[in-house]
């Protein structure tokens, strides 16, 4: 638990939001600030050709609904199918966090570790 707390203090992939703020976030109403330059940088970092960009999406590793930040460290290239599967887990964890069943920091750690 202490490691999770320390990780939260040193990572920049999450925003410093309260639980009330996180639970007030509505998925489609939360404004994202991912620029075209950021999208290009993620494709380069992940060694994916830009020519593939119409088949792929940029997704937040830790979703904004769990406090994820719009920073390169928190962005990844994903297939639409993988992103859709991940959306289900994001929504489940958001509900669990807001119901007091899972700590926010634990939900964020699960999203960091999520793999298709």
MOPAC internal coordinates of N, CA, C and O (Angstrom, degrees):
PM7 1SCF
backbone

  N    0.0000 0     0.00 0     0.00 0    0    0    0
  C    1.4488 1     0.00 0     0.00 0    1    0    0
  C    1.5266 1   110.56 1     0.00 0    2    1    0
  O    1.2310 1   120.56 1   138.22 1    3    2    1
  N    1.3270 1   116.54 1   -41.78 1    3    2    1
  C    1.4687 1   120.90 1   179.35 1    5    3    2
  C    1.5244 1   110.26 1   -62.47 1    6    5    3
  O    1.2310 1   120.39 1   141.93 1    7    6    5
  N    1.3459 1   116.87 1   -38.07 1    7    6    5
  C    1.4559 1   120.51 1   178.28 1    9    7    6
  C    1.5237 1   110.68 1   -62.52 1   10    9    7
  O    1.2310 1   120.16 1   137.98 1   11   10    9
  N    1.3328 1   117.29 1   -42.02 1   11   10    9
  C    1.4619 1   120.77 1   177.98 1   13   11   10
  C    1.5203 1   111.20 1   -61.71 1   14   13   11
  O    1.2310 1   120.37 1   138.90 1   15   14   13
  N    1.3200 1   116.90 1   -41.10 1   15   14   13
  C    1.4575 1   120.80 1   179.65 1   17   15   14
  C    1.5222 1   110.03 1   -65.68 1   18   17   15
  O    1.2310 1   119.99 1   136.39 1   19   18   17
  N    1.3185 1   117.63 1   -43.61 1   19   18   17
  C    1.4556 1   121.71 1   178.37 1   21   19   18
  C    1.5220 1   110.68 1   -62.67 1   22   21   19
  O    1.2310 1   120.57 1   137.76 1   23   22   21
  N    1.3394 1   116.51 1   -42.24 1   23   22   21
  C    1.4506 1   121.04 1   178.43 1   25   23   22
  C    1.5225 1   110.57 1   -59.17 1   26   25   23
  O    1.2310 1   119.90 1   137.52 1   27   26   25
  N    1.3015 1   117.79 1   -42.48 1   27   26   25
  C    1.4576 1   122.04 1   179.92 1   29   27   26
  C    1.5281 1   111.40 1   -63.31 1   30   29   27
  O    1.2310 1   120.22 1   147.34 1   31   30   29
  N    1.3072 1   117.19 1   -32.66 1   31   30   29
  C    1.4596 1   120.80 1  -178.36 1   33   31   30
  C    1.5143 1   112.74 1   -75.04 1   34   33   31
  O    1.2310 1   119.90 1   154.23 1   35   34   33
  N    1.3436 1   117.79 1   -25.77 1   35   34   33
  C    1.4552 1   120.14 1  -174.89 1   37   35   34
  C    1.5266 1   113.62 1  -107.23 1   38   37   35
  O    1.2310 1   119.17 1   174.12 1   39   38   37
  N    1.3133 1   119.19 1    -5.88 1   39   38   37
  C    1.4547 1   120.27 1  -179.31 1   41   39   38
  C    1.5175 1   110.61 1   -94.12 1   42   41   39
  O    1.2310 1   121.67 1   -30.97 1   43   42   41
  N    1.3045 1   114.40 1   149.03 1   43   42   41
  C    1.4622 1   119.01 1   179.13 1   45   43   42
  C    1.5205 1   111.13 1  -110.13 1   46   45   43
  O    1.2310 1   120.24 1  -167.37 1   47   46   45
  N    1.3395 1   117.15 1    12.63 1   47   46   45
  C    1.4583 1   119.39 1  -178.25 1   49   47   46
  C    1.5238 1   113.01 1   -86.06 1   50   49   47
  O    1.2310 1   120.32 1   178.49 1   51   50   49
  N    1.3413 1   116.99 1    -1.51 1   51   50   49
  C    1.4612 1   120.70 1   176.91 1   53   51   50
  C    1.5246 1   110.09 1  -126.02 1   54   53   51
  O    1.2310 1   121.56 1   -25.16 1   55   54   53
  N    1.3251 1   114.63 1   154.84 1   55   54   53
  C    1.4622 1   121.16 1   177.12 1   57   55   54
  C    1.5224 1   108.71 1   -92.26 1   58   57   55
  O    1.2310 1   119.63 1   -30.44 1   59   58   57
  N    1.3174 1   118.31 1   149.56 1   59   58   57
  C    1.4731 1   121.10 1   179.67 1   61   59   58
  C    1.5284 1   111.07 1   -79.26 1   62   61   59
  O    1.2310 1   120.90 1  -102.05 1   63   62   61
  N    1.3270 1   115.89 1    77.95 1   63   62   61
  C    1.4599 1   121.35 1  -177.67 1   65   63   62
  C    1.5225 1   110.50 1  -108.11 1   66   65   63
  O    1.2310 1   121.05 1   -29.16 1   67   66   65
  N    1.2992 1   115.60 1   150.84 1   67   66   65
  C    1.4608 1   120.25 1   173.87 1   69   67   66
  C    1.5232 1   108.64 1   -79.30 1   70   69   67
  O    1.2310 1   120.95 1   -14.54 1   71   70   69
  N    1.3165 1   115.78 1   165.46 1   71   70   69
  C    1.4576 1   120.43 1   176.79 1   73   71   70
  C    1.5340 1   110.28 1   -60.48 1   74   73   71
  O    1.2310 1   120.49 1   140.20 1   75   74   73
  N    1.3313 1   116.66 1   -39.80 1   75   74   73
  C    1.4707 1   120.48 1   178.66 1   77   75   74
  C    1.5265 1   110.91 1   -61.49 1   78   77   75
  O    1.2310 1   120.13 1   140.16 1   79   78   77
  N    1.3205 1   117.35 1   -39.84 1   79   78   77
  C    1.4615 1   120.52 1   178.26 1   81   79   78
  C    1.5254 1   110.64 1   -66.27 1   82   81   79
  O    1.2310 1   120.50 1   135.22 1   83   82   81
  N    1.3281 1   116.65 1   -44.78 1   83   82   81
  C    1.4669 1   120.88 1   179.67 1   85   83   82
  C    1.5239 1   110.05 1   -61.03 1   86   85   83
  O    1.2310 1   120.26 1   136.36 1   87   86   85
  N    1.3096 1   117.11 1   -43.64 1   87   86   85
  C    1.4653 1   120.48 1  -177.95 1   89   87   86
  C    1.5228 1   112.39 1   -73.00 1   90   89   87
  O    1.2310 1   120.20 1   164.59 1   91   90   89
  N    1.3133 1   117.22 1   -15.41 1   91   90   89
  C    1.4522 1   120.92 1   176.78 1   93   91   90
  C    1.5170 1   113.62 1   -89.76 1   94   93   91
  O    1.2310 1   120.31 1   173.59 1   95   94   93
  N    1.3313 1   117.01 1    -6.41 1   95   94   93
  C    1.4644 1   121.57 1  -178.49 1   97   95   94
  C    1.5239 1   109.95 1   -74.90 1   98   97   95
  O    1.2310 1   121.05 1   -53.86 1   99   98   97
  N    1.3028 1   115.60 1   126.14 1   99   98   97
  C    1.4609 1   122.06 1   173.94 1  101   99   98
  C    1.5185 1   107.18 1  -100.64 1  102  101   99
  O    1.2310 1   120.07 1   -50.43 1  103  102  101
  N    1.3217 1   117.47 1   129.57 1  103  102  101
  C    1.4610 1   122.20 1  -171.05 1  105  103  102
  C    1.5163 1   113.51 1   -48.71 1  106  105  103
  O    1.2310 1   118.92 1   124.83 1  107  106  105
  N    1.3023 1   119.66 1   -55.17 1  107  106  105
  C    1.4653 1   120.71 1  -173.86 1  109  107  106
  C    1.5275 1   113.13 1   -82.83 1  110  109  107
  O    1.2310 1   119.92 1   167.31 1  111  110  109
  N    1.3140 1   117.76 1   -12.69 1  111  110  109
  C    1.4626 1   120.68 1  -177.52 1  113  111  110
  C    1.5254 1   112.48 1   -94.35 1  114  113  111
  O    1.2310 1   120.01 1   171.65 1  115  114  113
  N    1.3173 1   117.59 1    -8.35 1  115  114  113
  C    1.4609 1   122.56 1  -177.89 1  117  115  114
  C    1.5289 1   108.69 1   -83.45 1  118  117  115
  O    1.2310 1   120.01 1   -67.02 1  119  118  117
  N    1.3204 1   117.59 1   112.98 1  119  118  117
  C    1.4544 1   122.39 1  -174.90 1  121  119  118
  C    1.5238 1   112.30 1   -69.37 1  122  121  119
  O    1.2310 1   121.33 1   -53.95 1  123  122  121
  N    1.3188 1   115.05 1   126.05 1  123  122  121
  C    1.4634 1   121.47 1   177.18 1  125  123  122
  C    1.5208 1   109.08 1   -94.10 1  126  125  123
  O    1.2310 1   121.28 1   -29.16 1  127  126  125
  N    1.3243 1   115.16 1   150.84 1  127  126  125
  C    1.4605 1   120.56 1   179.25 1  129  127  126
  C    1.5242 1   108.95 1  -129.32 1  130  129  127
  O    1.2310 1   121.16 1  -119.11 1  131  130  129
  N    1.3361 1   115.39 1    60.89 1  131  130  129
  C    1.4597 1   121.46 1   177.86 1  133  131  130
  C    1.5190 1   106.75 1  -105.79 1  134  133  131
  O    1.2310 1   121.24 1   -68.86 1  135  134  133
  N    1.3247 1   115.24 1   111.14 1  135  134  133
  C    1.4602 1   120.97 1  -176.03 1  137  135  134
  C    1.5262 1   110.80 1   -83.27 1  138  137  135
  O    1.2310 1   121.25 1   -13.52 1  139  138  137
  N    1.3171 1   115.21 1   166.48 1  139  138  137
  C    1.4615 1   120.21 1   175.65 1  141  139  138
  C    1.5286 1   110.22 1   -61.15 1  142  141  139
  O    1.2310 1   120.14 1   141.67 1  143  142  141
  N    1.3264 1   117.34 1   -38.33 1  143  142  141
  C    1.4643 1   120.86 1   178.16 1  145  143  142
  C    1.5336 1   110.82 1   -62.14 1  146  145  143
  O    1.2310 1   120.51 1   141.09 1  147  146  145
  N    1.3254 1   116.63 1   -38.91 1  147  146  145
  C    1.4669 1   120.25 1   177.50 1  149  147  146
  C    1.5252 1   110.11 1   -66.18 1  150  149  147
  O    1.2310 1   120.67 1   137.33 1  151  150  149
  N    1.3360 1   116.32 1   -42.67 1  151  150  149
  C    1.4721 1   119.78 1   178.27 1  153  151  150
  C    1.5213 1   110.67 1   -58.97 1  154  153  151
  O    1.2310 1   120.23 1   133.81 1  155  154  153
  N    1.3335 1   117.16 1   -46.19 1  155  154  153
  C    1.4697 1   121.43 1   177.76 1  157  155  154
  C    1.5337 1   110.36 1   -58.50 1  158  157  155
  O    1.2310 1   120.51 1   134.67 1  159  158  157
  N    1.3202 1   116.64 1   -45.33 1  159  158  157
  C    1.4703 1   120.99 1  -178.29 1  161  159  158
  C    1.5270 1   111.51 1   -61.60 1  162  161  159
  O    1.2310 1   119.96 1   142.04 1  163  162  161
  N    1.3225 1   117.69 1   -37.96 1  163  162  161
  C    1.4748 1   120.94 1   178.87 1  165  163  162
  C    1.5206 1   109.87 1   -67.20 1  166  165  163
  O    1.2310 1   120.09 1   137.66 1  167  166  165
  N    1.3385 1   117.43 1   -42.34 1  167  166  165
  C    1.4621 1   120.01 1   177.69 1  169  167  166
  C    1.5265 1   110.51 1   -60.95 1  170  169  167
  O    1.2310 1   119.96 1   136.16 1  171  170  169
  N    1.3214 1   117.68 1   -43.84 1  171  170  169
  C    1.4660 1   121.37 1   179.01 1  173  171  170
  C    1.5236 1   110.27 1   -63.51 1  174  173  171
  O    1.2310 1   120.52 1   130.34 1  175  174  173
  N    1.3307 1   116.60 1   -49.66 1  175  174  173
  C    1.4688 1   121.01 1  -179.39 1  177  175  174
  C    1.5254 1   111.69 1   -58.01 1  178  177  175
  O    1.2310 1   120.52 1   137.99 1  179  178  177
  N    1.3368 1   116.60 1   -42.01 1  179  178  177
  C    1.4578 1   121.04 1  -177.35 1  181  179  178
  C    1.5272 1   113.27 1   -86.61 1  182  181  179
  O    1.2310 1   121.09 1  -175.11 1  183  182  181
  N    1.3455 1   115.53 1     4.89 1  183  182  181
  C    1.4638 1   122.64 1   176.72 1  185  183  182
  C    1.5335 1   112.31 1    57.33 1  186  185  183
  O    1.2310 1   121.46 1  -133.68 1  187  186  185
  N    1.3320 1   114.82 1    46.32 1  187  186  185
  C    1.4610 1   122.08 1   177.60 1  189  187  186
  C    1.5260 1   107.18 1  -115.21 1  190  189  187
  O    1.2310 1   120.76 1   -48.60 1  191  190  189
  N    1.3245 1   116.15 1   131.40 1  191  190  189
  C    1.4565 1   120.15 1   179.91 1  193  191  190
  C    1.5207 1   111.00 1   -65.42 1  194  193  191
  O    1.2310 1   120.44 1   -44.30 1  195  194  193
  N    1.3312 1   116.77 1   135.70 1  195  194  193
  C    1.4556 1   120.97 1   178.68 1  197  195  194
  C    1.5280 1   110.82 1   -60.33 1  198  197  195
  O    1.2310 1   119.92 1   152.81 1  199  198  197
  N    1.3200 1   117.75 1   -27.19 1  199  198  197
  C    1.4658 1   121.53 1   178.55 1  201  199  198
  C    1.5296 1   111.39 1   -58.58 1  202  201  199
  O    1.2310 1   119.85 1   159.32 1  203  202  201
  N    1.3234 1   117.88 1   -20.68 1  203  202  201
  C    1.4628 1   122.89 1   179.94 1  205  203  202
  C    1.5336 1   112.75 1   -88.04 1  206  205  203
  O    1.2310 1   120.01 1   178.30 1  207  206  205
  N    1.3234 1   117.59 1    -1.70 1  207  206  205
  C    1.4651 1   120.09 1  -169.98 1  209  207  206
  C    1.5254 1   114.21 1   -61.92 1  210  209  207
  O    1.2310 1   119.49 1   155.97 1  211  210  209
  N    1.3129 1   118.59 1   -24.03 1  211  210  209
  C    1.4658 1   119.04 1   179.23 1  213  211  210
  C    1.5309 1   111.83 1   -75.37 1  214  213  211
  O    1.2310 1   120.31 1   161.85 1  215  214  213
  N    1.3276 1   117.01 1   -18.15 1  215  214  213
  C    1.4705 1   121.44 1  -179.33 1  217  215  214
  C    1.5238 1   111.80 1   -97.34 1  218  217  215
  O    1.2310 1   120.27 1   169.07 1  219  218  217
  N    1.3193 1   117.09 1   -10.93 1  219  218  217
  C    1.4626 1   122.45 1  -173.95 1  221  219  218
  C    1.5262 1   109.88 1  -124.80 1  222  221  219
  O    1.2310 1   121.12 1   -15.39 1  223  222  221
  N    1.3113 1   115.47 1   164.61 1  223  222  221
  C    1.4582 1   119.75 1   176.55 1  225  223  222
  C    1.5187 1   109.82 1  -129.25 1  226  225  223
  O    1.2310 1   121.28 1   -19.45 1  227  226  225
  N    1.3088 1   115.15 1   160.55 1  227  226  225
  C    1.4602 1   121.79 1   171.03 1  229  227  226
  C    1.5186 1   106.03 1   -95.77 1  230  229  227
  O    1.2310 1   120.76 1   -54.56 1  231  230  229
  N    1.3169 1   116.16 1   125.44 1  231  230  229
  C    1.4634 1   121.22 1  -177.04 1  233  231  230
  C    1.5258 1   108.94 1  -126.16 1  234  233  231
  O    1.2310 1   120.86 1   -28.69 1  235  234  233
  N    1.3098 1   115.95 1   151.31 1  235  234  233
  C    1.4660 1   121.27 1   175.17 1  237  235  234
  C    1.5260 1   108.80 1   -79.56 1  238  237  235
  O    1.2310 1   120.21 1   -49.42 1  239  238  237
  N    1.3296 1   117.20 1   130.58 1  239  238  237
  C    1.4695 1   120.29 1   174.57 1  241  239  238
  C    1.5247 1   108.87 1   -61.77 1  242  241  239
  O    1.2310 1   120.75 1   125.57 1  243  242  241
  N    1.3132 1   116.16 1   -54.43 1  243  242  241
  C    1.4646 1   121.33 1   171.94 1  245  243  242
  C    1.5156 1   104.89 1   -98.50 1  246  245  243
  O    1.2310 1   120.13 1   -65.17 1  247  246  245
  N    1.3183 1   117.35 1   114.83 1  247  246  245
  C    1.4672 1   119.17 1  -174.99 1  249  247  246
  C    1.5202 1   111.97 1   -64.49 1  250  249  247
  O    1.2310 1   121.18 1   -25.96 1  251  250  249
  N    1.3000 1   115.36 1   154.04 1  251  250  249
  C    1.4648 1   120.26 1   178.37 1  253  251  250
  C    1.5181 1   110.90 1   -59.91 1  254  253  251
  O    1.2310 1   119.82 1   149.51 1  255  254  253
  N    1.3414 1   117.96 1   -30.49 1  255  254  253
  C    1.4620 1   120.02 1   179.60 1  257  255  254
  C    1.5234 1   112.61 1   -69.22 1  258  257  255
  O    1.2310 1   120.33 1   168.94 1  259  258  257
  N    1.3467 1   116.98 1   -11.06 1  259  258  257
  C    1.4692 1   121.48 1   172.83 1  261  259  258
  C    1.5222 1   110.50 1  -113.65 1  262  261  259
  O    1.2310 1   120.64 1  -159.09 1  263  262  261
  N    1.3266 1   116.39 1    20.91 1  263  262  261
  C    1.4578 1   121.21 1   175.64 1  265  263  262
  C    1.5060 1   114.95 1    90.59 1  266  265  263
  O    1.2310 1   119.71 1  -170.52 1  267  266  265
  N    1.3228 1   118.16 1     9.48 1  267  266  265
  C    1.4599 1   121.46 1  -179.67 1  269  267  266
  C    1.5255 1   112.23 1   -62.37 1  270  269  267
  O    1.2310 1   121.12 1   -34.70 1  271  270  269
  N    1.3207 1   115.45 1   145.30 1  271  270  269
  C    1.4687 1   121.77 1  -177.83 1  273  271  270
  C    1.5230 1   111.24 1   -97.87 1  274  273  271
  O    1.2310 1   121.26 1   -22.68 1  275  274  273
  N    1.3207 1   115.20 1   157.32 1  275  274  273
  C    1.4656 1   122.36 1   175.31 1  277  275  274
  C    1.5256 1   108.84 1   -88.92 1  278  277  275
  O    1.2310 1   120.81 1  -110.33 1  279  278  277
  N    1.3248 1   116.05 1    69.67 1  279  278  277
  C    1.4592 1   122.30 1   178.79 1  281  279  278
  C    1.5257 1   108.11 1  -130.44 1  282  281  279
  O    1.2310 1   120.78 1   -24.65 1  283  282  281
  N    1.3243 1   116.12 1   155.35 1  283  282  281
  C    1.4633 1   120.34 1  -176.47 1  285  283  282
  C    1.5236 1   112.41 1   -55.56 1  286  285  283
  O    1.2310 1   120.22 1   142.45 1  287  286  285
  N    1.3303 1   117.18 1   -37.55 1  287  286  285
  C    1.4670 1   120.58 1  -178.91 1  289  287  286
  C    1.5266 1   112.06 1   -61.89 1  290  289  287
  O    1.2310 1   120.37 1   158.50 1  291  290  289
  N    1.3094 1   116.91 1   -21.50 1  291  290  289
  C    1.4568 1   121.24 1  -176.28 1  293  291  290
  C    1.5291 1   112.75 1  -105.63 1  294  293  291
  O    1.2310 1   120.25 1  -170.36 1  295  294  293
  N    1.3134 1   117.13 1     9.64 1  295  294  293
  C    1.4596 1   120.49 1  -179.47 1  297  295  294
  C    1.5169 1   110.39 1  -114.46 1  298  297  295
  O    1.2310 1   121.52 1   -32.75 1  299  298  297
  N    1.3310 1   114.70 1   147.25 1  299  298  297
  C    1.4618 1   120.42 1   179.19 1  301  299  298
  C    1.5246 1   109.76 1  -147.77 1  302  301  299
  O    1.2310 1   121.36 1   -22.82 1  303  302  301
  N    1.3334 1   115.00 1   157.18 1  303  302  301
  C    1.4537 1   121.24 1   174.37 1  305  303  302
  C    1.5233 1   107.29 1   -86.77 1  306  305  303
  O    1.2310 1   120.59 1   -46.98 1  307  306  305
  N    1.3248 1   116.49 1   133.02 1  307  306  305
  C    1.4657 1   121.26 1   178.71 1  309  307  306
  C    1.5197 1   110.80 1  -140.50 1  310  309  307
  O    1.2310 1   121.53 1   -24.62 1  311  310  309
  N    1.3305 1   114.67 1   155.38 1  311  310  309
  C    1.4579 1   118.53 1   170.01 1  313  311  310
  C    1.5257 1   107.20 1   -74.04 1  314  313  311
  O    1.2310 1   120.44 1   -21.41 1  315  314  313
  N    1.2954 1   116.76 1   158.59 1  315  314  313
  C    1.4658 1   120.46 1   177.98 1  317  315  314
  C    1.5270 1   110.46 1   -62.37 1  318  317  315
  O    1.2310 1   120.42 1   141.91 1  319  318  317
  N    1.3392 1   116.81 1   -38.09 1  319  318  317
  C    1.4678 1   120.78 1  -179.47 1  321  319  318
  C    1.5292 1   110.98 1   -64.43 1  322  321  319
  O    1.2310 1   120.31 1   136.34 1  323  322  321
  N    1.3484 1   117.01 1   -43.66 1  323  322  321
  C    1.4688 1   120.07 1   178.16 1  325  323  322
  C    1.5243 1   110.73 1   -64.62 1  326  325  323
  O    1.2310 1   120.57 1   138.92 1  327  326  325
  N    1.3230 1   116.51 1   -41.08 1  327  326  325
  C    1.4687 1   120.17 1   179.65 1  329  327  326
  C    1.5249 1   110.88 1   -63.52 1  330  329  327
  O    1.2310 1   120.48 1   141.68 1  331  330  329
  N    1.3183 1   116.68 1   -38.32 1  331  330  329
  C    1.4691 1   119.75 1   179.25 1  333  331  330
  C    1.5324 1   110.48 1   -65.99 1  334  333  331
  O    1.2310 1   120.09 1   138.04 1  335  334  333
  N    1.3413 1   117.44 1   -41.96 1  335  334  333
  C    1.4725 1   120.39 1   177.05 1  337  335  334
  C    1.5269 1   110.26 1   -62.58 1  338  337  335
  O    1.2310 1   120.95 1   138.50 1  339  338  337
  N    1.3258 1   115.79 1   -41.50 1  339  338  337
  C    1.4625 1   120.39 1  -179.55 1  341  339  338
  C    1.5263 1   110.89 1   -66.32 1  342  341  339
  O    1.2310 1   119.91 1   145.37 1  343  342  341
  N    1.3236 1   117.77 1   -34.63 1  343  342  341
  C    1.4735 1   121.50 1   178.36 1  345  343  342
  C    1.5283 1   110.99 1   -55.63 1  346  345  343
  O    1.2310 1   120.22 1   139.40 1  347  346  345
  N    1.3141 1   117.19 1   -40.60 1  347  346  345
  C    1.4664 1   120.75 1   178.86 1  349  347  346
  C    1.5137 1   111.96 1   -61.16 1  350  349  347
  O    1.2310 1   120.61 1   137.61 1  351  350  349
  N    1.3341 1   116.44 1   -42.39 1  351  350  349
  C    1.4677 1   120.80 1   179.01 1  353  351  350
  C    1.5306 1   110.59 1   -69.30 1  354  353  351
  O    1.2310 1   120.29 1   140.79 1  355  354  353
  N    1.3211 1   117.04 1   -39.21 1  355  354  353
  C    1.4626 1   120.73 1   177.19 1  357  355  354
  C    1.5262 1   111.06 1   -59.65 1  358  357  355
  O    1.2310 1   120.78 1   133.59 1  359  358  357
  N    1.3161 1   116.12 1   -46.41 1  359  358  357
  C    1.4609 1   120.64 1  -178.98 1  361  359  358
  C    1.5259 1   111.31 1   -65.58 1  362  361  359
  O    1.2310 1   120.60 1   138.76 1  363  362  361
  N    1.3327 1   116.46 1   -41.24 1  363  362  361
  C    1.4656 1   120.67 1   178.39 1  365  363  362
  C    1.5224 1   110.49 1   -61.25 1  366  365  363
  O    1.2310 1   120.60 1   133.67 1  367  366  365
  N    1.3376 1   116.46 1   -46.33 1  367  366  365
  C    1.4616 1   120.11 1  -179.43 1  369  367  366
  C    1.5311 1   111.78 1   -66.64 1  370  369  367
  O    1.2310 1   120.06 1   141.99 1  371  370  369
  N    1.3180 1   117.49 1   -38.01 1  371  370  369
  C    1.4693 1   120.43 1   178.16 1  373  371  370
  C    1.5270 1   109.73 1   -60.48 1  374  373  371
  O    1.2310 1   120.62 1   134.11 1  375  374  373
  N    1.3250 1   116.43 1   -45.89 1  375  374  373
  C    1.4699 1   119.83 1   178.28 1  377  375  374
  C    1.5279 1   110.83 1   -62.39 1  378  377  375
  O    1.2310 1   120.24 1   137.67 1  379  378  377
  N    1.3404 1   117.15 1   -42.33 1  379  378  377
  C    1.4670 1   121.10 1  -178.60 1  381  379  378
  C    1.5294 1   111.26 1   -65.69 1  382  381  379
  O    1.2310 1   120.19 1   139.38 1  383  382  381
  N    1.3188 1   117.24 1   -40.62 1  383  382  381
  C    1.4658 1   121.11 1   178.09 1  385  383  382
  C    1.5204 1   109.75 1   -62.56 1  386  385  383
  O    1.2310 1   120.62 1   133.01 1  387  386  385
  N    1.3108 1   116.42 1   -46.99 1  387  386  385
  C    1.4673 1   120.57 1  -176.45 1  389  387  386
  C    1.5263 1   112.38 1   -71.60 1  390  389  387
  O    1.2310 1   120.39 1   159.71 1  391  390  389
  N    1.3273 1   116.85 1   -20.29 1  391  390  389
  C    1.4650 1   120.94 1   176.15 1  393  391  390
  C    1.5287 1   111.43 1   -89.68 1  394  393  391
  O    1.2310 1   120.34 1   179.04 1  395  394  393
  N    1.3320 1   116.96 1    -0.96 1  395  394  393
  C    1.4603 1   120.69 1   179.51 1  397  395  394
  C    1.5192 1   113.95 1    78.35 1  398  397  395
  O    1.2310 1   119.92 1  -164.22 1  399  398  397
  N    1.3215 1   117.76 1    15.78 1  399  398  397
  C    1.4583 1   121.66 1  -178.57 1  401  399  398
  C    1.5272 1   112.82 1   -89.34 1  402  401  399
  O    1.2310 1   120.31 1   157.06 1  403  402  401
  N    1.3259 1   117.02 1   -22.94 1  403  402  401
  C    1.4627 1   122.83 1  -178.80 1  405  403  402
  C    1.5232 1   107.32 1  -138.30 1  406  405  403
  O    1.2310 1   120.31 1   -42.48 1  407  406  405
  N    1.3219 1   117.02 1   137.52 1  407  406  405
  C    1.4607 1   120.69 1   175.37 1  409  407  406
  C    1.5266 1   109.08 1   -70.69 1  410  409  407
  O    1.2310 1   120.42 1   -36.05 1  411  410  409
  N    1.3152 1   116.80 1   143.95 1  411  410  409
  C    1.4604 1   121.49 1   179.66 1  413  411  410
  C    1.5195 1   111.05 1   -55.89 1  414  413  411
  O    1.2310 1   120.09 1   135.62 1  415  414  413
  N    1.3057 1   117.43 1   -44.38 1  415  414  413
  C    1.4615 1   121.43 1  -178.14 1  417  415  414
  C    1.5300 1   111.11 1   -62.98 1  418  417  415
  O    1.2310 1   120.07 1   146.67 1  419  418  417
  N    1.3330 1   117.47 1   -33.33 1  419  418  417
  C    1.4588 1   120.97 1   177.26 1  421  419  418
  C    1.5287 1   110.94 1   -71.81 1  422  421  419
  O    1.2310 1   120.47 1   140.13 1  423  422  421
  N    1.3168 1   116.70 1   -39.87 1  423  422  421
  C    1.4641 1   120.60 1   177.67 1  425  423  422
  C    1.5299 1   110.01 1   -63.47 1  426  425  423
  O    1.2310 1   120.37 1   139.10 1  427  426  425
  N    1.3269 1   116.89 1   -40.90 1  427  426  425
  C    1.4640 1   120.50 1   177.46 1  429  427  426
  C    1.5236 1   110.88 1   -63.09 1  430  429  427
  O    1.2310 1   120.07 1   138.62 1  431  430  429
  N    1.3265 1   117.48 1   -41.38 1  431  430  429
  C    1.4687 1   121.23 1   177.98 1  433  431  430
  C    1.5272 1   110.77 1   -63.55 1  434  433  431
  O    1.2310 1   120.23 1   140.18 1  435  434  433
  N    1.3299 1   117.16 1   -39.82 1  435  434  433
  C    1.4638 1   120.09 1   177.68 1  437  435  434
  C    1.5244 1   110.89 1   -63.29 1  438  437  435
  O    1.2310 1   120.40 1   142.35 1  439  438  437
  N    1.3073 1   116.84 1   -37.65 1  439  438  437
  C    1.4725 1   119.64 1   179.06 1  441  439  438
  C    1.5160 1   111.08 1   -70.50 1  442  441  439
  O    1.2310 1   120.04 1   143.79 1  443  442  441
  N    1.3440 1   117.53 1   -36.21 1  443  442  441
  C    1.4731 1   119.49 1   175.82 1  445  443  442
  C    1.5257 1   110.81 1   -60.10 1  446  445  443
  O    1.2310 1   120.69 1   143.90 1  447  446  445
  N    1.3284 1   116.29 1   -36.10 1  447  446  445
  C    1.4670 1   122.08 1  -175.63 1  449  447  446
  C    1.5324 1   112.68 1   -89.04 1  450  449  447
  O    1.2310 1   119.35 1   172.93 1  451  450  449
  N    1.3326 1   118.84 1    -7.07 1  451  450  449
  C    1.4630 1   121.50 1  -174.58 1  453  451  450
  C    1.5173 1   111.37 1   -61.15 1  454  453  451
  O    1.2310 1   121.18 1   -45.53 1  455  454  453
  N    1.3145 1   115.36 1   134.47 1  455  454  453
  C    1.4756 1   122.00 1   176.29 1  457  455  454
  C    1.5265 1   107.86 1  -133.77 1  458  457  455
  O    1.2310 1   120.65 1   -35.38 1  459  458  457
  N    1.3253 1   116.37 1   144.62 1  459  458  457
  C    1.4824 1   119.97 1   178.78 1  461  459  458
  C    1.5287 1   111.74 1   -64.72 1  462  461  459
  O    1.2310 1   120.10 1   180.00 1  463  462  461

